[in-house]
Amino acid sequence: MKTFKQHLKEASMWNYIYKKNKGIFYRGVGRGGQGTGLGVLGQGIYLTWTEGMASAFAKRQGAGGVVKKYKLKSNLKIVDAGGMTDGDKDWIDVKAVMGFAPQQHAGNDKMFAAMLSMMLEEKGYHGAVSDDVATGIVIFKKKNVKEIK
């Protein structure tokens, strides 16, 4: 059975952002519907919790870039890549197996992103969140994200 302190730690970053935004997140996309994401948190759909940051990413996509709004499922298990919750142990362990320190990454390497996602999914996670709004959140599977038109 978990202690009150364990529940409090788990409820920090992700739960706070999710509740504050009522499950609504943003993505800046280009004319073809593609967004950006370096793969730092894994492979999937990168989102941010501020419309302003999504707007900056949309502008980077060139003419025709837009901000899209998404609703995330409420029961997602998200690992904290910032090291603030109990989930950070899983983040640290997976990164160590891959030969990286917790905040290290392989840049825009698709194999790194795919391996990171796969290993975190094996631990039951649906995505990862950073404490940096620009890095944002990655959701590994499209089925957990619904665009709001």
MDAnalysis code that builds the backbone (N, CA, C; Angstrom):
import MDAnalysis as mda
import numpy as np

u = mda.Universe.empty(447, n_residues=149, atom_resindex=np.repeat(np.arange(149), 3), trajectory=True)
u.add_TopologyAttr("name", ["N", "CA", "C"] * 149)
u.add_TopologyAttr("resid", np.arange(1, 150))
u.add_TopologyAttr("resname", ["MET", "LYS", "THR", "PHE", "LYS", "GLN", "HIS", "LEU", "LYS", "GLU", "ALA", "SER", "MET", "TRP", "ASN", "TYR", "ILE", "TYR", "LYS", "LYS", "ASN", "LYS", "GLY", "ILE", "PHE", "TYR", "ARG", "GLY", "VAL", "GLY", "ARG", "GLY", "GLY", "GLN", "GLY", "THR", "GLY", "LEU", "GLY", "VAL", "LEU", "GLY", "GLN", "GLY", "ILE", "TYR", "LEU", "THR", "TRP", "THR", "GLU", "GLY", "MET", "ALA", "SER", "ALA", "PHE", "ALA", "LYS", "ARG", "GLN", "GLY", "ALA", "GLY", "GLY", "VAL", "VAL", "LYS", "LYS", "TYR", "LYS", "LEU", "LYS", "SER", "ASN", "LEU", "LYS", "ILE", "VAL", "ASP", "ALA", "GLY", "GLY", "MET", "THR", "ASP", "GLY", "ASP", "LYS", "ASP", "TRP", "ILE", "ASP", "VAL", "LYS", "ALA", "VAL", "MET", "GLY", "PHE", "ALA", "PRO", "GLN", "GLN", "HIS", "ALA", "GLY", "ASN", "ASP", "LYS", "MET", "PHE", "ALA", "ALA", "MET", "LEU", "SER", "MET", "MET", "LEU", "GLU", "GLU", "LYS", "GLY", "TYR", "HIS", "GLY", "ALA", "VAL", "SER", "ASP", "ASP", "VAL", "ALA", "THR", "GLY", "ILE", "VAL", "ILE", "PHE", "LYS", "LYS", "LYS", "ASN", "VAL", "LYS", "GLU", "ILE", "LYS"])
u.atoms.positions = np.array([
    [0.836, -1.183, 0.000],
    [0.000, 0.000, 0.000],
    [0.881, 1.246, 0.000],
    [0.522, 2.230, -0.828],
    [1.311, 3.448, -0.944],
    [1.049, 4.395, 0.220],
    [2.095, 5.111, 0.591],
    [1.962, 6.107, 1.645],
    [1.409, 7.401, 1.059],
    [0.969, 8.290, 1.933],
    [0.483, 9.602, 1.498],
    [1.570, 10.333, 0.710],
    [2.811, 10.243, 1.179],
    [3.933, 10.920, 0.521],
    [4.130, 10.377, -0.902],
    [3.996, 9.073, -1.102],
    [4.129, 8.487, -2.436],
    [3.026, 8.988, -3.357],
    [1.796, 9.055, -2.849],
    [0.693, 9.570, -3.661],
    [0.925, 11.027, -4.023],
    [1.422, 11.817, -3.100],
    [1.680, 13.234, -3.345],
    [2.737, 13.411, -4.425],
    [3.809, 12.616, -4.356],
    [4.860, 12.700, -5.375],
    [4.303, 12.351, -6.749],
    [3.526, 11.285, -6.843],
    [2.972, 10.849, -8.120],
    [2.004, 11.869, -8.700],
    [1.379, 12.644, -7.834],
    [0.364, 13.589, -8.285],
    [0.957, 14.934, -8.704],
    [2.259, 15.079, -8.698],
    [2.840, 16.388, -8.941],
    [2.715, 16.873, -10.389],
    [3.745, 16.802, -11.155],
    [3.864, 17.449, -12.466],
    [2.724, 17.120, -13.437],
    [2.595, 15.862, -13.816],
    [1.619, 15.487, -14.839],
    [0.187, 15.786, -14.403],
    [-0.182, 15.357, -13.197],
    [-1.547, 15.588, -12.733],
    [-1.868, 17.075, -12.636],
    [-0.900, 17.869, -12.191],
    [-1.102, 19.310, -12.096],
    [-1.373, 19.910, -13.482],
    [-0.526, 19.579, -14.455],
    [-0.693, 20.123, -15.811],
    [-2.009, 19.643, -16.418],
    [-2.303, 18.357, -16.251],
    [-3.529, 17.806, -16.830],
    [-4.761, 18.510, -16.251],
    [-4.821, 18.639, -14.938],
    [-5.978, 19.280, -14.292],
    [-6.065, 20.759, -14.641],
    [-4.941, 21.437, -14.640],
    [-4.922, 22.874, -14.955],
    [-5.462, 23.124, -16.362],
    [-5.105, 22.269, -17.300],
    [-5.530, 22.425, -18.700],
    [-6.817, 21.665, -19.019],
    [-7.393, 20.999, -18.023],
    [-8.613, 20.195, -18.221],
    [-8.443, 19.186, -19.366],
    [-7.217, 18.642, -19.474],
    [-6.933, 17.616, -20.480],
    [-6.714, 18.147, -21.876],
    [-6.650, 19.465, -22.042],
    [-6.477, 20.086, -23.361],
    [-5.013, 20.487, -23.546],
    [-4.447, 20.093, -24.684],
    [-3.056, 20.405, -25.008],
    [-2.973, 20.872, -26.451],
    [-1.822, 21.420, -26.828],
    [-1.681, 22.096, -28.118],
    [-0.482, 21.564, -28.891],
    [-0.571, 21.758, -30.220],
    [0.508, 21.339, -31.121],
    [0.560, 22.308, -32.286],
    [1.731, 22.830, -32.558],
    [1.931, 23.665, -33.736],
    [2.251, 22.773, -34.914],
    [1.469, 22.875, -35.976],
    [1.664, 22.021, -37.145],
    [1.780, 22.854, -38.415],
    [2.437, 22.290, -39.403],
    [2.585, 22.933, -40.705],
    [1.406, 22.623, -41.601],
    [1.481, 23.139, -42.800],
    [0.410, 22.989, -43.787],
    [0.021, 21.521, -44.012],
    [0.990, 20.630, -43.998],
    [0.716, 19.211, -44.219],
    [0.272, 18.467, -42.970],
    [0.104, 19.176, -41.861],
    [-0.354, 18.544, -40.625],
    [0.757, 17.982, -39.764],
    [2.013, 18.174, -40.181],
    [3.140, 17.662, -39.415],
    [3.603, 18.671, -38.380],
    [3.914, 18.176, -37.208],
    [4.480, 18.996, -36.149],
    [5.950, 18.657, -35.996],
    [6.555, 19.159, -34.946],
    [7.956, 18.852, -34.698],
    [8.084, 18.092, -33.383],
    [9.170, 17.437, -33.251],
    [9.500, 16.702, -32.031],
    [10.839, 16.039, -32.251],
    [11.809, 16.336, -31.429],
    [13.150, 15.798, -31.621],
    [13.286, 14.351, -31.181],
    [12.353, 13.867, -30.425],
    [12.455, 12.504, -29.928],
    [13.133, 12.408, -28.579],
    [13.335, 13.547, -27.924],
    [14.005, 13.590, -26.628],
    [13.248, 12.774, -25.584],
    [11.924, 12.785, -25.653],
    [11.094, 12.058, -24.690],
    [10.615, 10.720, -25.235],
    [10.920, 10.428, -26.467],
    [10.461, 9.202, -27.096],
    [9.774, 9.499, -28.415],
    [9.180, 8.476, -28.978],
    [8.530, 8.584, -30.276],
    [7.024, 8.702, -30.089],
    [6.414, 9.651, -30.757],
    [4.975, 9.808, -30.644],
    [4.537, 11.204, -31.014],
    [3.435, 11.626, -30.438],
    [2.837, 12.924, -30.725],
    [3.287, 13.905, -29.648],
    [4.036, 14.917, -30.060],
    [4.525, 15.927, -29.121],
    [3.513, 17.049, -28.988],
    [3.225, 17.395, -27.738],
    [2.265, 18.438, -27.416],
    [2.886, 19.371, -26.387],
    [2.257, 20.509, -26.188],
    [2.661, 21.430, -25.139],
    [1.414, 21.886, -24.396],
    [1.598, 22.408, -23.214],
    [0.448, 22.823, -22.416],
    [0.153, 24.307, -22.547],
    [0.906, 25.047, -23.391],
    [0.576, 26.454, -23.617],
    [0.346, 26.709, -25.096],
    [-0.685, 27.465, -25.379],
    [-1.007, 27.797, -26.768],
    [0.098, 28.654, -27.396],
    [0.729, 29.512, -26.576],
    [1.806, 30.361, -27.074],
    [2.992, 29.560, -27.587],
    [3.378, 28.503, -26.879],
    [4.494, 27.670, -27.326],
    [4.113, 26.932, -28.605],
    [2.888, 26.444, -28.680],
    [2.429, 25.774, -29.898],
    [2.443, 26.748, -31.072],
    [2.086, 27.992, -30.815],
    [2.099, 29.021, -31.859],
    [3.519, 29.246, -32.373],
    [4.497, 29.264, -31.475],
    [5.897, 29.424, -31.877],
    [6.328, 28.261, -32.771],
    [5.914, 27.048, -32.431],
    [6.239, 25.883, -33.261],
    [5.520, 25.957, -34.609],
    [4.290, 26.443, -34.619],
    [3.544, 26.584, -35.880],
    [4.267, 27.558, -36.802],
    [4.778, 28.646, -36.257],
    [5.513, 29.633, -37.062],
    [6.790, 29.032, -37.639],
    [7.421, 28.143, -36.899],
    [8.637, 27.466, -37.398],
    [8.332, 26.571, -38.587],
    [7.077, 26.178, -38.723],
    [6.669, 25.307, -39.831],
    [6.512, 26.083, -41.139],
    [6.578, 27.417, -41.076],
    [6.466, 28.238, -42.277],
    [5.040, 28.692, -42.509],
    [4.819, 29.241, -43.702],
    [3.496, 29.747, -44.062],
    [2.467, 28.626, -43.948],
    [1.356, 28.932, -43.362],
    [0.299, 27.945, -43.220],
    [0.358, 27.163, -41.919],
    [1.334, 27.440, -41.068],
    [1.412, 26.764, -39.771],
    [0.248, 27.185, -38.889],
    [-0.327, 26.230, -38.171],
    [-1.477, 26.505, -37.305],
    [-1.307, 25.797, -35.965],
    [-2.088, 26.239, -35.002],
    [-2.130, 25.591, -33.694],
    [-3.363, 24.698, -33.662],
    [-3.151, 23.448, -33.314],
    [-4.262, 22.506, -33.158],
    [-4.405, 22.173, -31.684],
    [-5.626, 21.888, -31.306],
    [-5.967, 21.607, -29.915],
    [-6.342, 20.128, -29.799],
    [-5.878, 19.502, -28.717],
    [-6.116, 18.082, -28.506],
    [-6.605, 17.817, -27.089],
    [-7.425, 16.800, -26.966],
    [-7.893, 16.309, -25.666],
    [-7.205, 14.969, -25.437],
    [-6.628, 14.809, -24.250],
    [-5.977, 13.556, -23.889],
    [-6.867, 12.758, -22.958],
    [-6.757, 11.454, -23.041],
    [-7.485, 10.591, -22.114],
    [-7.050, 10.910, -20.690],
    [-7.947, 10.725, -19.761],
    [-7.672, 11.108, -18.375],
    [-6.882, 10.072, -17.587],
    [-6.835, 8.849, -18.051],
    [-6.210, 7.785, -17.251],
    [-4.817, 7.387, -17.741],
    [-4.147, 8.282, -18.430],
    [-2.834, 7.952, -18.964],
    [-1.776, 7.924, -17.866],
    [-0.885, 6.974, -17.975],
    [0.251, 6.890, -17.054],
    [1.441, 7.531, -17.769],
    [1.895, 8.655, -17.228],
    [2.940, 9.452, -17.861],
    [4.169, 9.495, -16.963],
    [5.322, 9.156, -17.508],
    [6.571, 9.195, -16.751],
    [7.089, 10.638, -16.727],
    [7.618, 11.026, -15.603],
    [8.168, 12.372, -15.432],
    [9.654, 12.357, -15.776],
    [9.997, 12.980, -16.901],
    [11.385, 13.033, -17.342],
    [12.177, 14.104, -16.614],
    [11.486, 14.889, -15.790],
    [12.156, 15.941, -15.039],
    [12.683, 15.474, -13.697],
    [12.363, 14.250, -13.326],
    [12.902, 13.694, -12.100],
    [12.205, 14.130, -10.832],
    [10.919, 14.464, -10.907],
    [10.230, 14.982, -9.729],
    [9.291, 13.982, -9.056],
    [9.012, 12.848, -9.668],
    [8.075, 11.894, -9.072],
    [8.717, 10.518, -8.938],
    [7.964, 9.588, -8.382],
    [8.462, 8.215, -8.292],
    [8.719, 7.644, -9.680],
    [7.975, 8.120, -10.670],
    [8.164, 7.662, -12.042],
    [9.539, 7.976, -12.583],
    [10.211, 8.955, -11.983],
    [11.540, 9.308, -12.473],
    [12.519, 8.150, -12.315],
    [12.286, 7.256, -11.367],
    [13.160, 6.088, -11.230],
    [13.078, 5.239, -12.487],
    [11.886, 5.065, -13.016],
    [11.734, 4.318, -14.273],
    [12.440, 5.052, -15.411],
    [12.299, 6.365, -15.451],
    [12.965, 7.166, -16.486],
    [14.482, 6.981, -16.378],
    [15.011, 7.119, -15.191],
    [16.449, 6.990, -14.946],
    [16.933, 5.587, -15.306],
    [16.176, 4.560, -14.903],
    [16.555, 3.176, -15.192],
    [16.590, 2.900, -16.697],
    [15.572, 3.330, -17.415],
    [15.513, 3.098, -18.861],
    [16.660, 3.830, -19.554],
    [16.894, 5.077, -19.172],
    [17.978, 5.839, -19.801],
    [19.333, 5.180, -19.508],
    [19.515, 4.644, -18.298],
    [20.775, 3.980, -17.948],
    [20.989, 2.735, -18.807],
    [19.938, 1.949, -19.007],
    [20.035, 0.757, -19.852],
    [20.460, 1.159, -21.266],
    [19.995, 2.321, -21.706],
    [20.332, 2.814, -23.040],
    [21.719, 3.458, -23.092],
    [22.359, 3.599, -21.919],
    [23.692, 4.174, -21.873],
    [23.718, 5.691, -21.741],
    [22.609, 6.267, -21.244],
    [22.500, 7.713, -21.124],
    [22.224, 8.125, -19.685],
    [22.688, 9.330, -19.333],
    [22.307, 9.954, -18.071],
    [20.861, 10.434, -18.217],
    [20.143, 10.689, -17.118],
    [18.720, 11.057, -17.196],
    [18.404, 12.222, -18.141],
    [19.240, 13.241, -18.192],
    [18.942, 14.395, -19.038],
    [19.656, 14.348, -20.389],
    [20.414, 13.294, -20.649],
    [21.093, 13.136, -21.939],
    [20.136, 12.557, -22.964],
    [20.381, 12.884, -24.229],
    [19.612, 12.276, -25.312],
    [20.473, 12.229, -26.559],
    [19.972, 11.625, -27.597],
    [20.737, 11.425, -28.832],
    [20.297, 12.374, -29.931],
    [19.772, 13.545, -29.547],
    [19.356, 14.506, -30.568],
    [18.180, 13.999, -31.368],
    [18.206, 14.199, -32.654],
    [17.097, 13.826, -33.525],
    [17.296, 12.416, -34.088],
    [17.549, 11.460, -33.220],
    [17.813, 10.086, -33.618],
    [16.532, 9.259, -33.454],
    [15.985, 8.799, -34.567],
    [14.720, 8.055, -34.537],
    [14.845, 6.727, -33.793],
    [15.992, 6.085, -33.889],
    [16.190, 4.804, -33.190],
    [16.181, 5.029, -31.676],
    [16.857, 6.085, -31.204],
    [16.845, 6.440, -29.783],
    [15.414, 6.647, -29.316],
    [14.646, 7.464, -30.061],
    [13.264, 7.762, -29.683],
    [12.418, 6.498, -29.649],
    [12.577, 5.633, -30.649],
    [11.791, 4.401, -30.716],
    [12.119, 3.469, -29.546],
    [13.394, 3.327, -29.237],
    [13.801, 2.459, -28.124],
    [13.296, 3.001, -26.789],
    [13.427, 4.308, -26.597],
    [12.974, 4.931, -25.357],
    [11.480, 4.686, -25.160],
    [10.699, 4.920, -26.206],
    [9.248, 4.688, -26.129],
    [8.932, 3.229, -25.832],
    [9.569, 2.335, -26.558],
    [9.302, 0.908, -26.386],
    [9.591, 0.469, -24.945],
    [10.720, 0.899, -24.408],
    [11.095, 0.480, -23.064],
    [10.166, 1.084, -22.006],
    [9.731, 2.315, -22.211],
    [8.789, 2.927, -21.270],
    [7.407, 2.292, -21.378],
    [6.996, 1.945, -22.592],
    [5.708, 1.253, -22.763],
    [5.729, -0.103, -22.068],
    [6.863, -0.784, -22.104],
    [6.983, -2.071, -21.410],
    [6.783, -1.907, -19.902],
    [7.059, -0.718, -19.382],
    [6.855, -0.427, -17.960],
    [5.456, 0.128, -17.691],
    [4.607, 0.179, -18.731],
    [3.222, 0.587, -18.550],
    [2.927, 2.056, -18.804],
    [3.880, 2.812, -19.331],
    [3.659, 4.240, -19.569],
    [3.053, 4.494, -20.939],
    [2.227, 5.547, -21.002],
    [1.582, 5.973, -22.247],
    [2.296, 7.174, -22.859],
    [3.234, 7.757, -22.122],
    [3.949, 8.926, -22.608],
    [4.918, 9.434, -21.560],
    [5.508, 10.597, -21.874],
    [6.471, 11.223, -20.964],
    [6.246, 12.725, -20.955],
    [6.551, 13.358, -19.833],
    [6.417, 14.804, -19.703],
    [7.737, 15.380, -19.204],
    [8.081, 16.531, -19.756],
    [9.253, 17.276, -19.320],
    [8.786, 18.470, -18.503],
    [9.644, 19.001, -17.660],
    [9.283, 20.221, -16.954],
    [9.542, 21.458, -17.819],
    [10.024, 21.253, -19.040],
    [10.280, 22.327, -19.999],
    [9.118, 22.395, -20.990],
    [8.430, 23.528, -21.031],
    [7.254, 23.679, -21.882],
    [7.581, 23.502, -23.365],
    [8.805, 23.821, -23.778],
    [9.192, 23.650, -25.180],
    [9.367, 22.173, -25.529],
    [9.919, 21.398, -24.609],
    [10.042, 19.956, -24.836],
    [8.666, 19.317, -24.704],
    [7.911, 19.743, -23.724],
    [6.509, 19.375, -23.574],
    [6.235, 17.962, -23.149],
    [5.319, 17.353, -23.873],
    [4.778, 16.035, -23.557],
    [4.813, 15.206, -24.835],
    [5.108, 13.941, -24.722],
    [4.942, 13.035, -25.850],
    [3.961, 11.955, -25.425],
    [3.011, 11.685, -26.295],
    [2.071, 10.580, -26.109],
    [2.441, 9.543, -27.160],
    [2.730, 8.331, -26.725],
    [3.269, 7.315, -27.612],
    [2.279, 6.820, -28.675],
    [1.016, 6.713, -28.342],
    [0.021, 6.143, -29.272],
    [-1.067, 7.161, -29.624],
    [-1.416, 7.241, -30.899],
    [-2.444, 8.183, -31.374],
    [-3.806, 7.940, -30.733],
    [-4.091, 6.714, -30.350],
    [-5.402, 6.388, -29.777],
    [-5.667, 7.134, -28.469],
    [-4.616, 7.662, -27.842],
    [-4.762, 8.380, -26.570],
    [-4.922, 9.888, -26.744],
    [-4.956, 10.335, -27.999],
    [-5.030, 11.754, -28.324],
    [-6.169, 11.962, -29.307],
    [-7.034, 12.946, -29.011],
    [-8.136, 13.252, -29.927],
    [-8.105, 14.732, -30.270],
    [-8.041, 15.021, -31.572],
    [-8.048, 16.425, -31.998],
    [-9.417, 17.044, -31.757],
    [-9.415, 18.258, -31.254],
    [-10.659, 19.005, -31.053],
    [-10.786, 19.962, -32.218],
    [-11.823, 19.814, -32.989],
    [-12.022, 20.653, -34.188],
    [-12.752, 21.924, -33.844],
])
